[in-house]
C-alpha cells in the first residue's frame, strides 16, 4: 500500500558538551524525537522511521534533530501529529515543527 510521510523537527534546545554539561539535565533533541515516536507507536499507529538526523558530535547533547516517519494509513497522520503535540506540551518544548 501507499505510505504517507511526515517529519518532526526539534530545534533551539540548549545542547552542549556531554562531559561538561551532563549534570545540568539538558534535553537531547534526539531523545525527544524518540519519545515522540515511542508514544505514537504505543497508541497502535503502524509507523516506520525513514530517517533521523541530529547532533554534531559523539560527545555532544544535540540541540536539534529532524526525523521523517511513514505511516500506512492517511488518517494516522493526524493521530501521530496530535500525540506528538501532546508529548511536546508535557515536555515543555517550544521549538517543534511537524510537516508533511
N, C-alpha and C positions, 0 to 999 in steps of 0.2 A: 504494500500500500504506500500511498504518498506520505512523506514525512513533512512535518510543519516545524519550522525553526524559530528559535527566539534566543536573544542574548541578554546577558546581565553584565553590567559594568559597575564595579565598586571603585571609587576614586577619592582622592583628597583625604585619606587617612594619615595619621601621623607617621607611621613607618619608623624605621630606624635600624640600628645595628643590633643583631640578636644577642651578641655577647655583652654589650654595654647597656642595653635598654630592656632586657628580658624581664627584669623585676618590676617594670613600670606598667605591666598589664596592658600593653598596646595591642589593639585589634589588628589581626592579619587579614588583609583583603581576600587572600586565598581561602582562609578558614571560613570567612563569611559566605563566600560563594559555595563552599562545600556544605555549610549548614543550610543554605537555601535549597540546594539540590537534595539534601537528605530529607528535608521537610516535604518537598514536593513528592519524592519517591514514597515516603511513608503514607502519603494521602492516597496512594494507589495509582497515581498517574504513571503510565508507561513512558519513561523518558530516558534518553541516552545523552551522554556527554559527547559533544562533537569536538570541541577544542577548549583549552584553558591556557591563558597567558597571564603571567603576573610575576612580580618580584624582579629585582635587578641582580641579585647575587645570592649564593647559597647561605650566606651568613647575615641576611637582612630580613627584617619583618616587612613584608610587602605593603605598600601604601595604596596599591591599585591592582586590580585583576579584572580580566574580561573572560567570560565563558559563553560558549554557544551550546545550546541544547537542541534536541529534536524530540518531538512527541508524535505519536501515531494518529491521534485524534485532534482535529482542529479545535474542538471545544475545550481540550486540555490546555490550550494556550492561556485562556482566561483563568482557569483554575490555578495554573502554575503562577501566573502573574499575581493573583490575589494572595497566594501562600507566601510568595517572596516578599510582597509588600508588608505582610504581617510580620515576617521574620525580621525584616529591616526595622520596622517600628519598635519591636520588642528589644532589638539590639541597639536602638537609638543611633542608627547610621543615617546620615543626611544625604550623602552623595551616592546615589544609586540610580542607574538608568536601565530600563528594560526596553528592548527593541525587537522588532520582527523583521 
